Amino acid sequence: MRRVAFLLRLKKDAGPAYDEAHRAVWPEMLDLLKRAGISEYSIFRRDELLFLTMHVENFDASWAMIENDPVNLRWQKAMSTYFAPLDELRHNERFPMMAEVFYLP
């Protein structure tokens, strides 16, 4: 299982509402993430900066399974009001991905 991490940014002052939405993630969204092979998914927030990390065998394959699923499309629509535009994307990136440089198991 691979660990992956990426960054997202919230709109100014969207943090508390975003946090509240994630205290009640829909069960069907959680099930979709698990069926796509994602586990140990965490989101950390500092002001508007989000740091997301998860365990997954193949991030691109898992995301391809998730991205057009009706549950995810509804979730992304609900969450879209919180996000600022992604301006740190590199060629062929879905999200600003982080490179792991150290791990202490």
Secondary structure as UniProt FT lines:
FT   STRAND          2..10
FT   TURN            12..13
FT   HELIX           15..22
FT   TURN            23..24
FT   HELIX           27..35
FT   TURN            36..37
FT   STRAND          39..46
FT   TURN            47..48
FT   STRAND          49..56
FT   HELIX           59..67
FT   HELIX           70..79
FT   TURN            80..82
FT   TURN            91..92
FT   STRAND          97..98
//
